[in-house]
């Protein structure tokens, strides 16, 4: 097993922020959590999924968050606001995992990170260290996503339920069975989250053996993010080109570069929705790129024609330091490079595309692989 250092943790934040497709590496809450891990001397021991004995059970440990909570709901929650704001997310996650363990009468060997994200991975890391459990080197998505159902566990037919949901008010719900339509489960969780005033709810779900999880995970994704982050951090430190370092370490494809001209953002129904408009420069001079998001970058159009789309990754980084950009208007005016990375092979199967493609969001766009889209662009130039 590999014991993660302080630098490893910060490198993970750098790499996972970019691969998340819309999160930032320097969230104050996550930075504070990393320092808490270091100050307490907690040991995060990264275990190779192949080294976990086959009979061990694991589960995903995650949060559901977002904005767009109606004012009427916020008013109803006003008497509980102090309690909501003082709740420790780690304790919520611990309660969710414990309740699920008690429900199925099995102890978990460890927890699986649901997706690639500074927020979604650092808390399960912290919990595993508190409970002196190893942490699995992998996650179930390969990027961040706007819904618990967007997981390779579901592509691999690992049951999502039973599931335990814990709210910031301590309410604990056990979902024994789900509706046939997976997005319905996502909507149910989202409305529980909204009824909690927009604060994150903790979720433990998909209890299964590591044998099952090996069919529905991306192994070594944590290590990959650390390696990418390390390359970027070292380039920053020595005055090199961190964007080039990212491209070389990740094998990402450069799909656009330019200046952010506008950012439209709306908080609605527990999600953030919006679009980037990027005016091209350099080899993309005279062209424009639009990127639509739902919590994370999902669909792009090059000069109003469909371009790279989910489930492939659309990663937007600041040219200055290669920081992954959060989806906020304050990024207007920044010079950026947009990279594409291929989704995991499972996302590109029939079941994966049925679960996650532009049609999931009512866009009349067929999924076409990143590589094919880029090849078409190059042929048309």
N, C-alpha and C positions, 0 to 999 in steps of 0.2 A: 504493500500500500504506500501511497505517496501522501505525506503530510504537507498540507498547503501552508506556505509562508504568507506574511503580510503582503509582500509584492505579488504573490500569486493571486491573492484575493482582489487586489486593485487591478491586476491584469485581466482577471475575469470580468470585472465591471467594464473595462475599456472594450474588450472583444465582444462581450455579449450585448452591450449597448448598440454596437453597429449591426450585429446579426439579428437583433430584435426587430429591426426595420421601423424604428420610430421612438425608441427610448433613449434616455441620456445616461451617461456614466457617472454624473456628479449630483445625483439626488441627495439632499442633505440627510434624509432618513436612512438611506442605504449606506452612505459614508459613515454615519454614526454607528450603524450596526457592525460594520467591518471593524471600526476602532474598538467597539465593545468586545468583539471576538478576540482581538489582539490583547487588550488590557486584561481580560479574564484568563488569558493563557489557554483558551480552548483549542483543542486539536481537531482540525477537519482532515480526516483521513480518507483519501479518494481511493475507491476500490474498483478494480476492473470488473465489469459485469460477468466476464467469463470465469472469474475466481470465486463467485458466490455459489455456495452449494445449491444444487437444483431444488431441494425441498424447502427452501426459504421463501417466505411470503414478503411481499413489499406492497406499497401503495403510493399513489401520487399525493403530494401535499402542496397545496397552492392557495391562492387568493383570487377573489373576484372583486374588482374595483371599477371605478369609472365615475363620470359626472353626469350631468343632465337630470338631476333630481328635481321634480316640480316643487315650486315654492309651497304649495299646500302640504306636501309631505314633510318638508323641512319645518314648517310651522307646527305640525303634529308632534315632531320629535324634539322640539325646543326644550321641554322639561328634562329630557334625557341627555342633552348635549354634553354636559360635563362628564358624565359616565362614558359616553361614546368616545370622547376625545382622550380619556385617560386609560382606555383599554390597551393592554400590551398585545400586539399582533402575534408575538411568539407564543404567548399563553393561549391565544385563540387557536393557533395551529396545533399546539400540543394537545389541547382538549379534543380537537377534531380527530386527530390520529388515535388518541387513546380511546375515544368513544367507538371509533370504527373497529379497533382491535378488540374491544370488549364485545361488540356486536357479533363479530364473526368468530369470536373465541380463538383467535390466533394472534401471536405476537409478531410484529413486523421486524424483519432483519434491518431494514432501512427504508428510506423514502426516495421516490423518484421525482426529479424536477419535471414539471409539466411542460415547460417550454424554455427557450433561450431568452433570458431576461435578467437584468441585474436584480430586480425586485423579486421575481418569481423563483429564482434559484438561491439567493443569499439567505432568505429566511429558512428554507428547509436545511440548508447547510448548517446554519446556526443551531437549529433544533437537533440535528443529528449529533453535533458536537456536545450539546448540553446533555444528551442522553447517552453519550459515549458510544454511538453507533457509527460505523463507516458511512460514507456518502458515495452514492453510485455515480460513476463517471459516465454520464449520459443524460439525455432528456427525451421527451416524447413528442417533440415537434420540429426542432431545428431552427426555430425562429419564434418570435412572439405571435400571439393570435388573439382575436376578440371573442373568445368563447371556449368553455371547458370541453365542448364536443369536438373541437378542432385539435385532435390528438391522434397520434399514430396508434395508440391503444385501441381506438375505435376502428381504424382501418384494419387492424389485426384481430378484430372481433373479441377483444378483451372487454368483458362487461363493465360499464361505467358505474353501475350500482352493485351492492349497496354503497351509499355515499352519506357522509356526515357533513352538515353545514353548521357553522358556529358564527353567530352575529356578534357585533361589538357590545351588545347588551347581554351577552352570555346565553342567549337562546340557542338551543341545540336541537337540530332537526335531523332525523334519519330518513333518507329517501331509500326505501327498500327496492322499488322497481321504478323504471322510467317509462315514459311514453315511447311508442315505436319510432317517432321522429326525433332524432338526436337534438336538433336545434331547439325543440320544445324544452328540453332539459336545460339548455343554456338560457333560454328566456326565463324559466322558473327561477334559476339561481340569480339572474340579473334583477328580477323584481324583488327578490328577498334582499339583495344588496341595496336597491333603491329605497326599500322600506326601512333600511338602516341608515338612511341619510346620506348615502354615497360613500360611507366608510367601507373599507374592504371587509368581506366576509371570508372566513377560513373554510377550506374544503379539503376533506380526505376522501379519496375515491379510488375506484378500480383496484380493489384488493385482488391480487393474483400471485402466482409463483413467479420466481425470476425466470423460469423456463418460458412462461407465457410472455413475460415482458421482453425477453430477447427478440421476440417477433414484432414488437411494437415500440421500439425505442431507437434512438440514434446513439450508438455507443461512442464514448470518448468525446462527446460534445463539450463537456466542461473543460477537458484538457485542450481541446481545439481553441476555445475562447481564450484560455490563459495564454496559449502560445501566440495567438494573434495580438492580444493585448500587450504581451511582452515585447513583440517586435515593434509595435507602435510606440510604446513607452521609451524604449531604448533609442528609437529614431528621434523622438522629441528631445531626449536628454542630450544627445550628441549633436544636435542641430542638423539632423538629416531630414529626409522627406518622409514623414509618417504615412502619407497617402500611398506613396510608392511601396513602403514597407508592408502596408495592409494588403495591397494588391498582390505582392509577391508571396506573402505568407498564406493568404486565403485562396489564391487562384481565382479571385473575383474578376468578372468582366466589366470593363468600363463601358457604361451604356449612355452616359451623358455627362456634360459639365457646363457650368454657367453660373448665373446669378439668380438668387431667389427674388422674384418680382412681387409675388403676393402669396399670402397664406390665408385661406378661409377656414375658420374653425367654428364648430357648433357643438354644444353639449346637449345631448338629447337621448332620452330613454336609457340612461346608464352608460352611454358610449360617447366618445368624441368622434366627430365626423368632419371631414374637410378635404381640401385640395391644396397642393403646392402648384405654383406656376413658376417655372424656371426658364429663363431666357438664355439660350445657348451662347457659348464662347469657344474660342479655339477651333478645333475641328468640327464643333457643333454650331458655329456662328451662323445666324440666320434661321435657326431652328428653335422650337419651343417644346418643352416637356411638361405635361400635366400629370400629377400623381394624386390619385384619390385614396383616402384612407378611412378606415373604421378602426380606431385605436392604433392600428399600424398600417404602414404603406401596403396597399393591396393591388392597385391597377394603375397602369400608366398609358399615356397616349403621346406618341411622337408626332408633332404637327397634326394633331387631332386624329391620328390613326392608331388603333390598338397596338400596344407595344408589350413590354414585359408585364406579366400579371401573376397573381397568386395561383398556386402555392409557392412559386419561385420567389426569391428574396429581392426586394428593392431597398437598397441601403444608401442613405444620403449622408455624406460626411462633409465636414468643414475642411476646405482646402488648407487652412492654416495649421491645424493640429490633428486632423483626422478624427475629431470627435463625432460620434453618431449624434444626429440632430433629433431632439424631441419635436413634437408636432405643435409648434407655437409661433405666433405672429412675430415675436421678437427676432426670429431668424431672417426676416426680410432684409435683403441687401447683402447677405453673406454669399461669398463665392464657394461653390460646392462642386463635388464630384458625386455622380450617382453610379453605384455599382449594382450589378446583378449577380446573384449566385443561384445555382440550381437547387431546387428543393430535393429532399431525400427521395430516393427511388420509390419508396412506398407511396409518397404523395402523388407520384406520376402514374400509378396504376389506375385502372378503371374505378376501383372503390375510393381511392384517394381523391381523384378528380371529381367524382360525384359528390364527395363530402365538401371539397374546397376548391372552387374555381370562380371565375367572375359571375357565372350564372347563380351562384349562391347569393349574390347581392343584387340580382335582377338585372345584370348587364347582359346584353345580347352579344357576348363575346366568347368564342370558343377558346379554351386553353390551348396555347401553343408554347412549346418549351422555350426557355430563355435562349438556348443556343440557336434554335431555328429563327427566332425573332431577330437576333443580332446578325445572323447570316443574311437574312433578307435585307436588313438595313444596309449592310456592307455591299451587297450586290446592286442595290438601287442607287448607291452614291456615285 
